[in-house]
Amino acid sequence: MFPELDVPVSAVRGVGAKREELLCEVGISTVADLLLFLPYRYVDRTRQSAIAALPAGAEVTAVASVRGGNVVPGRRPRFVLVLEDESGTLECVWFSGHRYLRRAFSSGDLLAVGGRLTRFGRKRQMVHPDVEVISDGEEGTRVHTGRVIPVYSTTARMKAERLTSRALRRVIYHALEEVRLPEPLPDPMRDRFGALSLGEAVRKLHFPDEMADVDAARRRLAFDELLYFQLRLRSLQAFQSEKSGPVLPAAGPLTEKMLGTLSFEPTGAQRRALTEIGEDMARARPMRRLLQGDVGSGKTLVATAAMLSAVDGGAQAALMAPTEILAEQHARTIRALAAPLGLVVALLTGRQPQRERREILQGLAWGRVQMVVGTHALLHEGVVFDRLGLAVVDEQHRFGVLQRAALLEKEGGAHLLVMTATPIPRSLALTLYGDLEATVLDELPPGRQPVKTGWRAAANRPNAYRFLQEQVSAGGQAYIVFPVIDDSGARDIRAAATAYEELRNGALSGLRLGLLHGRLPPAEKEAVMAAFRKGSLDVLVSTTVIEVGVDVPGATVMMVEHAERFGLAQLHQLRGRVGRGADVSYCILIADPDGDLSPDARARLDAMTATGDGFEIAEMDLKIRGPGQIFGTRQAGYPEFRFADLTRDVDLVRSAREEAAELLEKDPNLERHNALRRRVESVNLDGPPDRAG
């Protein structure tokens, strides 16, 4: 966030080789890292008065003279320093460091001491207070007393080497004294918000004059983060939009023929989405659109119709999915819709035989393959299209902004349709997808029934298994999902592979079980899914690889083990795997905590039973867990914010978008804003790549 301070932390006064090594162990290698190492709490020691007037039980500061000090022997020897002022005396007590403390203070020294005041009989005491010596009666600038002080997290090794929170506080104070941060925001922009200067905001974040300063500083830095991200995102969008896109028919013969073969009528939301997408694709400017819809809202049909429009216009279409299972599911669905039209739909993954892969790549390059569905394999440099007209990216949050840009670079002017079945709160959508227009599928197809959901403690698992068996006997099928594949040293977590063996030989021995997880070879995964789809398996024991895209109408029960370990959005996605047929379906969440459920875990489970609306679920998830975990695990494509809180900073998100648009309109390359440009260039749009289970 401060690229001009990318210099070694050893440049700061008080940081030698040993301290530099300790700081590097906690991720502080530069001065910028040091200034962004935030306090985890603050202690208000602004309350200062005569010793006799200091309130017991409060954090206070006293300024008094040393009357004397001595070591008091006993089972726990202690050093007691007695201070006095005109109103009375105060004892400062330490249970360690006696040798140093006996030499540290002399009678008559004027000290400022800060800590929690307690009473021991009639005596006023502070145990292990912070102490600052005041020279010549001049109080000067204090770092540890008489103010709101920051408290920093430190490791055991840091404490052992005397790099305590107190020492770190002094190091950061020196850094703030020594560095100057150039102001990146234009003055008119700062004036509109009445914002602190950047240097003042960073200083007040570490050393506020009052607690209100902390929030003012955080909001300034939060706005900066959001603005930099929006500017980076919009700059990328502008670069991509420089090339003209292919003008494609809104609804050509292939699209109309496919829609005419359906045994049902598309919903009004689907029709509206097709109109919006069609209007975009009929323009010369490349489409950049987000298609957002709850599980089962029919996004794949909309995407297929859009892909057929590309083919109608003489171009090719590609759909990229995050997992092989989801890619295979999409390929199967699209082939079923496109095969009667005489089109070639290929599936490209990273584990295909070389011969098959070469044939697909050749077909794409020569235009014989009109539509392709694939995983990250589509991003490989060997994948070349004859004429890519439309790129569809499914479950975008598992990819990154730059990854979708890489797919578009296969054909610079291609249209882009991004899909997600994870409903996204408004503030998060504005941030993650600020470069996209949005279409929401807010209707479910007729016949879809709500899934009855309940959560149970682990002790009730046998009852849940009996209910599952009853559902299978009635003609249904079931999923049982586990958070991990195999035992990984965590004794309190049941694993899919282990549970599969236990269930097939125990509680569910009379049923036909299959096992599915991300480490199985592709052919074996496909065989298991094919058996489950055909009804040859009653129960599929799985990890979260079935979280999205898997469509088995006969499945009526979803059981999730260790449900307290999953996020709301992920639980909602898993629930969406059932209720896809005509029969009533059920979602059973088994909570198996070590001790009592945490308040957050209980809130998530209660929310799942309270609503089936994905958008309500998303808002609850954002409030409970925060944006960094909104999709269940840290995902690619999610910006890492230190200061912005999307649950309460919606106004800042909107302001950052508006300011970014206005600024780029006047200065597209930020040539007149050098400090701002350096910060924008350092923004990382993508997080680490996602790894599906």
BADO-50148 format. One line per 3 residues: number of its first residue (from 1); for each residue x, y, z of C-alpha. Coordinates in nm, 3 decimals, decimal comma, always signed. Example, Ala and Ser with C-alpha at 12.3 -4.5 7.8 and 13.67 -1.06 7.14 Angstrom:
BEGIN
1) +1,230/-0,450/+0,780; +1,367/-0,106/+0,714;
END
This chain:
BEGIN
1) +0,000/+0,000/+0,000; +0,305/+0,224/+0,049; +0,538/+0,124/-0,239;
4) +0,778/+0,413/-0,174; +0,851/+0,262/+0,171; +0,963/-0,072/+0,032;
7) +1,297/-0,044/+0,213; +1,434/-0,283/+0,479; +1,287/-0,241/+0,825;
10) +1,645/-0,219/+0,955; +1,643/+0,141/+0,825; +1,432/+0,235/+1,129;
13) +1,610/+0,350/+1,444; +1,610/+0,078/+1,707; +1,601/-0,215/+1,462;
16) +1,928/-0,405/+1,451; +2,005/-0,740/+1,291; +1,840/-0,945/+1,568;
19) +1,522/-0,740/+1,572; +1,507/-0,742/+1,192; +1,518/-1,124/+1,200;
22) +1,238/-1,139/+1,458; +1,023/-0,893/+1,266; +1,072/-1,082/+0,940;
25) +0,935/-1,393/+1,111; +0,599/-1,217/+1,153; +0,596/-1,075/+0,799;
28) +0,756/-0,736/+0,869; +1,047/-0,700/+0,629; +1,001/-0,342/+0,508;
31) +0,912/-0,006/+0,661; +0,577/-0,031/+0,481; +0,510/-0,365/+0,653;
34) +0,594/-0,208/+0,988; +0,349/+0,079/+0,943; +0,079/-0,168/+0,835;
37) +0,133/-0,391/+1,140; -0,185/-0,287/+1,315; -0,258/-0,283/+1,688;
40) -0,503/-0,553/+1,793; -0,638/-0,330/+2,072; -0,587/+0,006/+2,240;
43) -0,553/+0,102/+2,606; -0,682/+0,444/+2,707; -0,438/+0,595/+2,957;
46) -0,544/+0,954/+2,902; -0,697/+0,960/+3,252; -0,435/+1,137/+3,465;
49) -0,480/+1,299/+3,805; -0,334/+1,312/+4,154; -0,261/+0,970/+4,305;
52) -0,534/+0,999/+4,568; -0,795/+1,072/+4,301; -0,711/+0,782/+4,069;
55) -1,006/+0,539/+4,039; -0,944/+0,173/+4,122; -0,995/-0,082/+3,844;
58) -0,929/+0,165/+3,561; -0,640/+0,217/+3,319; -0,476/+0,537/+3,439;
61) -0,157/+0,739/+3,426; +0,015/+0,891/+3,728; +0,304/+1,136/+3,731;
64) +0,498/+1,126/+4,058; +0,845/+1,120/+4,212; +1,037/+0,814/+4,327;
67) +1,051/+0,788/+4,707; +1,235/+0,458/+4,713; +1,239/+0,096/+4,602;
70) +1,337/-0,243/+4,739; +1,307/-0,618/+4,680; +1,049/-0,783/+4,906;
73) +1,152/-1,148/+4,970; +0,906/-1,436/+4,977; +0,786/-1,734/+4,775;
76) +0,747/-1,491/+4,485; +1,002/-1,214/+4,543; +0,892/-0,880/+4,406;
79) +1,041/-0,540/+4,346; +0,832/-0,258/+4,488; +0,888/+0,101/+4,376;
82) +0,713/+0,368/+4,583; +0,604/+0,689/+4,411; +0,455/+0,993/+4,580;
85) +0,296/+1,324/+4,497; +0,129/+1,585/+4,717; -0,185/+1,371/+4,755;
88) -0,042/+1,031/+4,847; +0,168/+0,731/+4,751; +0,151/+0,461/+4,484;
91) +0,329/+0,124/+4,481; +0,453/-0,016/+4,148; +0,514/-0,391/+4,170;
94) +0,719/-0,621/+3,946; +0,764/-0,997/+3,994; +1,066/-1,020/+3,764;
97) +1,363/-0,812/+3,650; +1,467/-0,727/+4,005; +1,838/-0,676/+3,928;
100) +1,769/-0,431/+3,645; +1,494/-0,246/+3,829; +1,706/-0,181/+4,140;
103) +1,949/+0,014/+3,921; +1,693/+0,176/+3,689; +1,550/+0,441/+3,922;
106) +1,689/+0,685/+4,175; +1,519/+0,870/+4,458; +1,368/+1,192/+4,327;
109) +1,327/+1,075/+3,964; +1,005/+1,204/+3,810; +0,818/+0,917/+3,640;
112) +0,501/+0,872/+3,441; +0,352/+0,526/+3,508; +0,059/+0,374/+3,327;
115) -0,146/+0,064/+3,401; -0,450/-0,070/+3,584; -0,485/+0,071/+3,936;
118) -0,569/-0,181/+4,209; -0,597/-0,164/+4,587; -0,411/-0,388/+4,831;
121) -0,556/-0,301/+5,169; -0,522/+0,076/+5,188; -0,241/+0,086/+4,937;
124) -0,278/+0,189/+4,577; -0,084/-0,039/+4,341; +0,003/-0,099/+3,976;
127) +0,142/-0,438/+3,878; +0,398/-0,436/+3,594; +0,313/-0,081/+3,480;
130) +0,463/+0,095/+3,178; +0,716/+0,353/+3,294; +0,861/+0,662/+3,129;
133) +1,121/+0,886/+3,289; +1,046/+1,258/+3,268; +1,369/+1,457/+3,257;
136) +1,417/+1,793/+3,425; +1,049/+1,822/+3,506; +0,954/+1,850/+3,137;
139) +0,695/+1,594/+3,035; +0,762/+1,608/+2,659; +0,622/+1,344/+2,422;
142) +0,523/+1,018/+2,588; +0,473/+0,691/+2,403; +0,351/+0,453/+2,677;
145) +0,164/+0,672/+2,926; -0,077/+0,963/+2,936; -0,236/+0,877/+2,601;
148) -0,429/+0,611/+2,409; -0,161/+0,348/+2,353; -0,159/+0,073/+2,090;
151) -0,107/-0,291/+2,190; +0,061/-0,515/+1,931; +0,060/-0,892/+1,899;
154) +0,400/-1,050/+1,961; +0,530/-1,405/+1,947; +0,687/-1,597/+2,235;
157) +1,027/-1,567/+2,069; +0,986/-1,190/+2,029; +0,905/-1,160/+2,400;
160) +1,202/-1,381/+2,493; +1,428/-1,146/+2,297; +1,268/-0,841/+2,463;
163) +1,087/-0,728/+2,148; +0,766/-0,680/+2,346; +0,459/-0,480/+2,251;
166) +0,617/-0,190/+2,441; +0,941/-0,217/+2,242; +0,751/-0,252/+1,916;
169) +0,549/+0,056/+2,006; +0,872/+0,254/+2,038; +1,006/+0,120/+1,704;
172) +0,686/+0,219/+1,522; +0,696/+0,560/+1,690; +1,050/+0,611/+1,554;
175) +0,937/+0,500/+1,206; +0,656/+0,754/+1,206; +0,901/+1,024/+1,312;
178) +1,146/+0,935/+1,034; +0,928/+0,875/+0,725; +0,711/+1,105/+0,518;
181) +0,424/+0,962/+0,318; +0,340/+1,155/-0,002; -0,030/+1,237/-0,027;
184) -0,177/+1,034/-0,318; -0,529/+1,180/-0,322; -0,605/+1,502/-0,510;
187) -0,692/+1,787/-0,273; -1,048/+1,831/-0,409; -1,119/+1,463/-0,343;
190) -0,990/+1,488/+0,015; -1,186/+1,807/+0,071; -1,510/+1,641/-0,043;
193) -1,475/+1,379/+0,231; -1,307/+1,593/+0,493; -1,047/+1,318/+0,509;
196) -0,728/+1,317/+0,712; -0,401/+1,339/+0,521; -0,241/+1,000/+0,461;
199) +0,047/+1,068/+0,699; -0,190/+1,188/+0,971; -0,417/+0,885/+0,923;
202) -0,129/+0,638/+0,963; -0,002/+0,822/+1,271; -0,345/+0,830/+1,434;
205) -0,398/+0,463/+1,361; -0,098/+0,385/+1,582; -0,103/+0,679/+1,824;
208) -0,452/+0,832/+1,839; -0,523/+1,129/+2,064; -0,863/+0,978/+2,138;
211) -1,044/+0,662/+2,030; -1,252/+0,852/+1,772; -0,927/+0,913/+1,583;
214) -0,890/+0,539/+1,516; -1,213/+0,517/+1,318; -1,137/+0,835/+1,123;
217) -0,794/+0,697/+1,032; -0,935/+0,356/+0,937; -1,198/+0,510/+0,710;
220) -0,935/+0,719/+0,530; -0,717/+0,412/+0,469; -1,021/+0,199/+0,381;
223) -1,126/+0,452/+0,117; -0,773/+0,449/-0,026; -0,777/+0,069/-0,056;
226) -1,114/+0,068/-0,229; -1,016/+0,353/-0,460; -0,688/+0,185/-0,563;
229) -0,873/-0,140/-0,632; -1,142/+0,032/-0,839; -0,883/+0,228/-1,038;
232) -0,686/-0,090/-1,110; -1,000/-0,276/-1,208; -1,127/+0,003/-1,433;
235) -0,786/+0,047/-1,596; -0,791/-0,322/-1,685; -1,144/-0,287/-1,819;
238) -1,043/+0,014/-2,031; -0,748/-0,178/-2,175; -0,971/-0,472/-2,266;
241) -1,233/-0,244/-2,419; -0,989/-0,079/-2,658; -1,047/-0,364/-2,901;
244) -1,383/-0,391/-3,074; -1,591/-0,701/-3,008; -1,762/-0,924/-3,263;
247) -2,116/-0,814/-3,347; -2,325/-1,125/-3,280; -2,698/-1,189/-3,329;
250) -2,913/-1,149/-3,020; -3,106/-1,469/-3,097; -3,010/-1,648/-3,418;
253) -3,154/-1,969/-3,567; -2,951/-2,203/-3,345; -3,055/-2,023/-3,028;
256) -3,422/-2,016/-3,128; -3,415/-2,383/-3,230; -3,259/-2,488/-2,898;
259) -3,515/-2,290/-2,697; -3,791/-2,446/-2,907; -3,685/-2,799/-2,808;
262) -3,725/-2,737/-2,436; -3,998/-2,924/-2,251; -4,059/-2,620/-2,029;
265) -4,090/-2,246/-2,062; -3,790/-2,038/-1,951; -3,865/-1,816/-1,653;
268) -3,922/-1,445/-1,691; -3,581/-1,384/-1,530; -3,413/-1,610/-1,787;
271) -3,588/-1,429/-2,074; -3,481/-1,095/-1,930; -3,121/-1,216/-1,894;
274) -3,116/-1,340/-2,255; -3,242/-1,001/-2,374; -2,974/-0,810/-2,180;
277) -2,696/-1,043/-2,295; -2,822/-1,037/-2,653; -2,825/-0,657/-2,661;
280) -2,468/-0,650/-2,530; -2,339/-0,904/-2,781; -2,504/-0,720/-3,070;
283) -2,282/-0,417/-3,001; -1,928/-0,369/-3,124; -1,809/-0,298/-2,768;
286) -1,711/-0,621/-2,589; -1,970/-0,735/-2,333; -1,859/-0,755/-1,970;
289) -2,155/-0,896/-1,775; -2,210/-1,081/-1,447; -2,492/-1,337/-1,439;
292) -2,581/-1,397/-1,076; -2,844/-1,643/-0,962; -2,927/-1,872/-0,675;
295) -2,872/-2,246/-0,703; -3,112/-2,399/-0,956; -3,213/-2,067/-1,116;
298) -3,113/-2,183/-1,466; -2,784/-2,007/-1,539; -2,652/-2,290/-1,758;
301) -2,947/-2,259/-1,997; -2,885/-1,884/-2,030; -2,513/-1,943/-2,087;
304) -2,582/-2,210/-2,350; -2,819/-1,979/-2,538; -2,552/-1,705/-2,533;
307) -2,289/-1,950/-2,660; -2,520/-2,053/-2,944; -2,559/-1,685/-3,036;
310) -2,182/-1,670/-3,077; -2,189/-1,975/-3,305; -2,482/-1,821/-3,497;
313) -2,253/-1,526/-3,562; -1,975/-1,744/-3,703; -1,762/-1,739/-3,386;
316) -1,665/-1,989/-3,117; -1,763/-2,000/-2,751; -1,575/-2,124/-2,443;
319) -1,695/-2,195/-2,090; -1,437/-2,220/-1,809; -1,525/-2,398/-1,483;
322) -1,310/-2,433/-1,169; -1,327/-2,815/-1,129; -1,330/-3,115/-1,361;
325) -1,658/-3,239/-1,215; -1,831/-2,908/-1,285; -1,674/-2,886/-1,632;
328) -1,793/-3,238/-1,711; -2,143/-3,153/-1,584; -2,157/-2,843/-1,806;
331) -2,024/-3,031/-2,107; -2,289/-3,299/-2,062; -2,570/-3,042/-2,034;
334) -2,452/-2,829/-2,326; -2,399/-3,134/-2,549; -2,752/-3,250/-2,478;
337) -2,883/-2,910/-2,588; -2,644/-2,856/-2,881; -2,602/-3,207/-3,024;
340) -2,939/-3,202/-3,209; -2,815/-2,887/-3,381; -2,513/-3,065/-3,530;
343) -2,255/-2,874/-3,327; -1,926/-3,002/-3,188; -1,888/-2,944/-2,813;
346) -1,547/-3,041/-2,673; -1,433/-3,094/-2,314; -1,077/-2,981/-2,229;
349) -0,917/-3,059/-1,891; -0,563/-3,093/-1,764; -0,570/-3,472/-1,730;
352) -0,677/-3,581/-2,077; -0,470/-3,821/-2,289; -0,231/-3,631/-2,518;
355) -0,387/-3,763/-2,837; -0,736/-3,651/-2,737; -0,600/-3,314/-2,626;
358) -0,416/-3,260/-2,955; -0,732/-3,331/-3,153; -0,931/-3,079/-2,947;
361) -0,662/-2,810/-2,976; -0,645/-2,864/-3,352; -1,024/-2,845/-3,377;
364) -1,026/-2,514/-3,187; -0,746/-2,364/-3,396; -0,910/-2,467/-3,726;
367) -1,265/-2,379/-3,620; -1,401/-2,736/-3,634; -1,489/-2,718/-3,261;
370) -1,756/-2,452/-3,217; -1,798/-2,478/-2,838; -1,554/-2,589/-2,570;
373) -1,597/-2,643/-2,197; -1,287/-2,667/-1,982; -1,103/-2,602/-1,659;
376) -0,792/-2,385/-1,607; -0,655/-2,588/-1,899; -0,821/-2,333/-2,129;
379) -0,567/-2,074/-2,011; -0,271/-2,277/-2,139; -0,069/-2,097/-2,405;
382) -0,117/-2,390/-2,642; -0,493/-2,323/-2,658; -0,557/-2,113/-2,971;
385) -0,900/-2,028/-3,114; -0,993/-1,969/-3,475; -1,233/-1,694/-3,362;
388) -1,341/-1,673/-3,000; -1,661/-1,471/-2,976; -1,778/-1,542/-2,621;
391) -1,598/-1,651/-2,303; -1,813/-1,773/-2,014; -1,650/-1,805/-1,669;
394) -1,849/-2,006/-1,415; -1,807/-1,972/-1,038; -1,589/-1,665/-1,095;
397) -1,490/-1,636/-0,728; -1,274/-1,948/-0,771; -1,075/-1,773/-1,042;
400) -0,917/-1,430/-1,043; -0,965/-1,106/-1,231; -0,638/-1,161/-1,416;
403) -0,730/-1,521/-1,500; -1,048/-1,416/-1,674; -0,842/-1,149/-1,851;
406) -0,601/-1,421/-1,965; -0,888/-1,613/-2,126; -1,000/-1,299/-2,308;
409) -0,648/-1,245/-2,438; -0,700/-1,557/-2,650; -0,910/-1,321/-2,861;
412) -0,880/-0,962/-2,743; -1,229/-0,850/-2,839; -1,428/-1,147/-2,713;
415) -1,744/-1,093/-2,512; -1,734/-1,204/-2,147; -2,011/-1,355/-1,935;
418) -1,922/-1,427/-1,572; -2,155/-1,657/-1,376; -2,185/-1,731/-1,008;
421) -2,429/-1,944/-0,813; -2,304/-1,787/-0,491; -2,532/-1,489/-0,426;
424) -2,314/-1,192/-0,345; -2,399/-0,905/-0,109; -2,429/-0,571/-0,285;
427) -2,113/-0,420/-0,131; -1,905/-0,724/-0,223; -2,045/-0,736/-0,577;
430) -1,957/-0,368/-0,628; -1,601/-0,446/-0,519; -1,532/-0,782/-0,681;
433) -1,719/-0,715/-1,003; -1,691/-0,339/-1,035; -1,591/-0,379/-1,399;
436) -1,903/-0,579/-1,492; -2,268/-0,500/-1,557; -2,495/-0,724/-1,350;
439) -2,791/-0,946/-1,437; -2,971/-1,129/-1,158; -3,183/-1,443/-1,203;
442) -3,428/-1,387/-0,920; -3,679/-1,660/-1,012; -3,659/-2,036/-0,973;
445) -3,806/-2,264/-1,243; -4,159/-2,390/-1,170; -4,176/-2,712/-0,968;
448) -3,868/-2,641/-0,754; -3,956/-2,703/-0,390; -3,783/-2,553/-0,088;
451) -3,544/-2,792/+0,084; -3,640/-2,870/+0,445; -3,334/-2,798/+0,656;
454) -3,240/-2,883/+1,014; -2,923/-2,918/+1,218; -2,849/-3,186/+1,473;
457) -2,577/-3,256/+1,727; -2,345/-3,549/+1,658; -2,523/-3,756/+1,922;
460) -2,830/-3,765/+1,694; -2,633/-3,903/+1,396; -2,790/-4,256/+1,426;
463) -3,138/-4,103/+1,389; -3,020/-3,913/+1,082; -2,889/-4,235/+0,926;
466) -3,224/-4,407/+0,989; -3,405/-4,118/+0,820; -3,164/-4,138/+0,527;
469) -3,236/-4,512/+0,490; -3,610/-4,442/+0,490; -3,566/-4,188/+0,209;
472) -3,362/-4,436/+0,004; -3,626/-4,705/+0,061; -3,883/-4,459/-0,075;
475) -3,680/-4,424/-0,396; -3,452/-4,132/-0,314; -3,074/-4,093/-0,308;
478) -2,845/-3,915/-0,064; -2,518/-3,725/-0,036; -2,302/-3,736/+0,276;
481) -2,037/-3,461/+0,261; -1,721/-3,441/+0,473; -1,472/-3,152/+0,503;
484) -1,159/-3,362/+0,433; -1,066/-3,665/+0,221; -0,870/-3,871/+0,473;
487) -0,742/-3,861/+0,830; -0,488/-3,580/+0,846; -0,386/-3,581/+1,210;
490) -0,688/-3,384/+1,326; -0,855/-3,641/+1,550; -1,176/-3,448/+1,584;
493) -1,256/-3,444/+1,210; -1,431/-3,733/+1,039; -1,286/-3,790/+0,691;
496) -1,470/-3,900/+0,375; -1,253/-4,203/+0,293; -1,258/-4,338/+0,650;
499) -1,629/-4,275/+0,696; -1,704/-4,445/+0,363; -1,551/-4,770/+0,488;
502) -1,722/-4,740/+0,825; -2,065/-4,671/+0,675; -2,060/-4,942/+0,409;
505) -1,968/-5,197/+0,677; -2,182/-5,049/+0,952; -2,475/-4,807/+0,975;
508) -2,550/-4,810/+0,599; -2,435/-5,163/+0,516; -2,757/-5,248/+0,333;
511) -2,720/-4,962/+0,085; -2,504/-4,911/-0,224; -2,237/-4,650/-0,147;
514) -1,988/-4,466/-0,366; -1,689/-4,247/-0,274; -1,598/-3,925/-0,456;
517) -1,319/-3,675/-0,392; -1,073/-3,455/-0,579; -0,781/-3,700/-0,577;
520) -0,955/-3,973/-0,774; -0,843/-4,020/-1,137; -1,081/-3,848/-1,382;
523) -1,214/-4,177/-1,523; -1,292/-4,306/-1,175; -1,463/-3,981/-1,075;
526) -1,676/-3,991/-1,387; -1,764/-4,358/-1,328; -1,879/-4,285/-0,972;
529) -2,086/-3,984/-1,080; -2,236/-4,177/-1,372; -2,339/-4,459/-1,135;
532) -2,499/-4,210/-0,896; -2,683/-4,031/-1,178; -2,817/-4,363/-1,313;
535) -2,938/-4,467/-0,969; -2,690/-4,752/-0,935; -2,570/-4,594/-0,610;
538) -2,795/-4,500/-0,320; -2,551/-4,283/-0,128; -2,257/-4,072/-0,245;
541) -1,995/-4,011/+0,025; -1,801/-3,705/-0,090; -1,596/-3,397/-0,015;
544) -1,707/-3,056/-0,139; -1,619/-3,142/-0,500; -1,995/-3,178/-0,547;
547) -2,055/-2,828/-0,409; -2,150/-2,675/-0,743; -2,285/-2,792/-1,076;
550) -2,381/-3,149/-0,986; -2,741/-3,215/-1,091; -2,901/-3,546/-0,989;
553) -3,281/-3,508/-0,973; -3,321/-3,833/-0,775; -3,116/-3,705/-0,479;
556) -3,343/-3,602/-0,192; -3,111/-3,593/+0,111; -2,799/-3,384/+0,172;
559) -2,619/-3,465/+0,497; -2,321/-3,244/+0,586; -2,082/-3,366/+0,855;
562) -1,896/-3,109/+1,068; -2,133/-2,845/+0,934; -1,996/-2,597/+1,189;
565) -1,672/-2,589/+0,988; -1,837/-2,464/+0,668; -1,937/-2,113/+0,570;
568) -2,298/-2,021/+0,506; -2,249/-1,974/+0,133; -2,085/-2,314/+0,102;
571) -2,358/-2,485/+0,306; -2,618/-2,320/+0,085; -2,439/-2,446/-0,226;
574) -2,432/-2,800/-0,087; -2,803/-2,778/-0,003; -2,863/-2,681/-0,364;
577) -2,756/-3,027/-0,480; -3,094/-3,164/-0,363; -3,446/-3,047/-0,433;
580) -3,382/-3,062/-0,807; -3,660/-3,312/-0,878; -4,032/-3,335/-0,801;
583) -3,993/-3,495/-0,455; -3,959/-3,316/-0,122; -3,591/-3,293/-0,023;
586) -3,403/-3,254/+0,303; -3,074/-3,105/+0,424; -2,938/-3,242/+0,753;
589) -2,648/-3,052/+0,909; -2,450/-3,252/+1,165; -2,257/-3,033/+1,409;
592) -1,973/-3,216/+1,580; -1,785/-2,953/+1,778; -1,515/-3,009/+2,035;
595) -1,715/-2,868/+2,323; -1,984/-2,603/+2,279; -2,056/-2,445/+1,943;
598) -1,908/-2,099/+1,895; -2,161/-1,814/+1,863; -2,068/-1,772/+1,493;
601) -2,111/-2,142/+1,418; -2,450/-2,150/+1,590; -2,555/-1,836/+1,400;
604) -2,464/-2,000/+1,067; -2,654/-2,319/+1,144; -2,959/-2,127/+1,267;
607) -2,951/-1,911/+0,953; -2,955/-2,221/+0,732; -3,271/-2,346/+0,900;
610) -3,435/-2,002/+0,889; -3,417/-1,927/+0,514; -3,355/-2,083/+0,177;
613) -3,300/-1,747/+0,004; -2,942/-1,734/-0,118; -2,922/-1,354/-0,106;
616) -3,034/-1,347/+0,257; -2,780/-1,621/+0,328; -2,503/-1,417/+0,161;
619) -2,579/-1,107/+0,367; -2,580/-1,312/+0,687; -2,252/-1,478/+0,590;
622) -2,089/-1,142/+0,526; -2,201/-1,013/+0,866; -2,100/-1,328/+1,055;
625) -1,767/-1,411/+0,897; -1,656/-1,107/+0,701; -1,576/-1,074/+0,330;
628) -1,242/-1,253/+0,340; -1,419/-1,584/+0,402; -1,748/-1,524/+0,223;
631) -1,698/-1,822/-0,009; -1,598/-2,076/+0,256; -1,220/-2,057/+0,207;
634) -0,978/-1,788/+0,098; -1,040/-1,766/-0,275; -0,863/-1,632/-0,577;
637) -1,014/-1,314/-0,710; -1,085/-1,175/-0,366; -0,898/-0,851/-0,285;
640) -0,710/-0,859/+0,043; -0,817/-0,551/+0,236; -0,648/-0,448/+0,561;
643) -0,880/-0,160/+0,645; -1,197/-0,180/+0,436; -1,486/-0,368/+0,597;
646) -1,749/-0,442/+0,336; -2,014/-0,507/+0,600; -2,009/-0,141/+0,709;
649) -1,828/+0,049/+0,435; -2,088/+0,031/+0,158; -2,083/+0,412/+0,139;
652) -1,706/+0,406/+0,085; -1,741/+0,138/-0,185; -1,988/+0,354/-0,377;
655) -1,779/+0,668/-0,330; -1,462/+0,491/-0,445; -1,636/+0,368/-0,762;
658) -1,769/+0,714/-0,843; -1,438/+0,888/-0,772; -1,243/+0,630/-0,976;
661) -1,473/+0,677/-1,276; -1,448/+1,057/-1,259; -1,071/+1,055/-1,210;
664) -1,003/+0,820/-1,502; -1,232/+1,023/-1,727; -1,015/+1,331/-1,667;
667) -0,677/+1,154/-1,643; -0,703/+0,804/-1,801; -0,341/+0,706/-1,728;
670) -0,310/+0,900/-1,399; -0,023/+1,096/-1,554; -0,101/+1,395/-1,332;
673) -0,118/+1,186/-1,016; +0,217/+1,011/-0,976; +0,185/+0,905/-0,611;
676) -0,162/+0,766/-0,677; -0,047/+0,584/-0,992; +0,234/+0,406/-0,800;
679) -0,013/+0,279/-0,545; -0,262/+0,163/-0,810; +0,011/-0,024/-0,998;
682) +0,099/-0,215/-0,680; -0,257/-0,348/-0,630; -0,287/-0,727/-0,647;
685) -0,626/-0,800/-0,802; -0,601/-1,175/-0,742; -0,544/-1,384/-0,434;
688) -0,383/-1,729/-0,426; -0,527/-1,989/-0,665; -0,815/-2,193/-0,534;
691) -0,773/-2,563/-0,470; -1,093/-2,765/-0,476; -1,125/-3,068/-0,243;
END
